[in-house]
């Protein structure tokens, strides 16, 4: 559950693991359709009976899955179907593959427990049908391309694929099962409330594997990180401090250094009562008034009268 005030998010990594587990089912189910009539005919079945037995072999998978889907929750691949040499063995192998493929209900339950928020459940539940659609597209594609490879590809022209011409599509389908099963065992979290806090040895192994690869990649990236950190230290402003023994060192300053801004200082105006002038002002000489002849005559007359 998300904390109060925190926006809930989809567990993307866990949904990807569930998607890988879901992808193997439609691939195993639909990869046999392109070569199934040809395979039924190779069992010496009359041509007028090929369509009927091909339909029965296809329907047995879903029928067995519906019967045992609630009781058995297993995950097995249909590898035995590719090595069938007669019609009864092919029908039995196909029915066993469907009977042991009961993970549809488990996956949907895991999604519901993994995403308890109702506003996120539409997106989470749409992942599983999307994986079924994608698997139904790629399953018939590589199933028809890899059937009877000894007659089509020179690299597969050997005794094994001549004896089992339909083994290669089933081997590829089992690889998808193996990827989904391995990723679920190593990285999928327990969603059941009563078993969440138990020790999960599968996830512990997965964390150890990831940690091992992470250390290797971290060692390769270490010189680059050192160069970047050195360049960042060069660019970061420093502050000098004095240590206990009297030496002066420098530590990166945590406060950002702002650019110097020009300051405006208002000029000081001298007081009219004082003759003090700041150092910034300039004293100009007082202009002299020239004496005219009239002013000289007036001043002499004053002297005579006196």
Buried (B, 14 or more C-beta within 10 A) or exposed (E): EEEEEEEBEBBEEBBEBBBBBBBBBBBBBBBBBBBBBBBBBBBEBEEEEBEEBBEBBBEBBEBBBEBBBEEBBEBBBBBBBBBBEEBEBBBBBBBBBBBBBBBBEBBBEBBEBBBEEEEBBEEBEEBBEEBBEBBBEBBBBBBBBBBBBBEEEEEBEEEEBEEBBBBBBBBBBBEBBEBBBEBBBBBBBBBEEEEEEEEBEBBEEBBEEEEEEEEEEEEEEEEEEEEEEEEEEEEEEEEEEEEEEEEEEEEEEEEEEEEEEEEEEEEEEEEEEEEEEEEEEEEEEEEEEEEEEEEEEEEEEEEEEE
